[in-house]
Amino acid sequence: MDNILYEESLLMQEGVVAALKNGHNTFPQVMYDSRRKILLILGVPDNLIPDWLKDNHSLGSLMIWLVNFDAFADNRIGFVYATMRPLLNYLQAQTAESDLYEMLYSIQNILVKIATSGYNPVTDKEYKKLREELRKATVLKDILPEIVVLHRDLMEFWQFIKYKVPTYKGRRVHI
């Protein structure tokens, strides 16, 4: 969901900037309305939504408000970028955390598959890539499971798990 909100926020920002640069007709009212509604309804922290987005119910009223806010187009554009930045930063961080969760879940599935079916060289490349990405994540530095830290490839993991835990069920539980 956070990835969708990030994309919608970015598209809102770019749409408003396009309307400021090229005229109100370059960003359809229906797109403004739907993106505004998504950001106001779908769990974005209220303090991160720019006031100009909360207060202006139509794109036309926003354009009028921005012109009254500052007579210079470059200043209006800079204002839109500056006020959207905290929201975009927040959503980007949320997306990154979600991506890490997905990577952890994927690597767990790979390890369970190897632990219950034996070594498979086809998934080794994917495992190595995921392992490298997870090891780079500073938020996981001290909590990354030892299985992932110690076993650089799936052959190493298979040689470890098949002797450490003799049953498939036990291997799943261990992982």
Phi, psi and omega in degrees: 000319182297326178296319178296316179297321177299312180299316179297320178296316179296317178294324176298311180303310182294325177295316179294318178297317177299319178296323178291321182283316192243004180107153185304330184285350182280348179231099185302142180305321182296325178290317177301312181300313184292318180292320178299315181297317179301314183290326181280333186260325193267044166082017174281132179305130186303323182290346180266346179278124180302143179302324182296333179280324179290321190273334185259112187274351176223158179295323178299315180293327176295315180299317178297315180299316180294322177295319178290331180294315180207133183286340184265126183301318180298323178292321178296316179296315178300322178296316179299313179299315183295321183279340176273340186303314179300320178296313180296320178297316179299311182293325178294320178295320178297320179296319180298318178296319179296320178297319178297318178300314180298321178294318178298317179297318180296316181293325176298315179298320178297314181296320178296318180299315180294318183294335182254345182240349183096173183297139178222110184294340182296321183273356182299318181297316179296317178301312182299319179296312179298315181301316180297315179298317180293324179291334177284336184289112183296330179292341180259359188312312185264355184238001178297131183304142182302325179305317182285321181294315188280328188257106185288336178215173185287335176294317176300315180298314181299317179297327178286307190290325184293335178263331181290314184231115189284340184249154178299315180299316179298322179294317178300316180296316180301316181292000000 
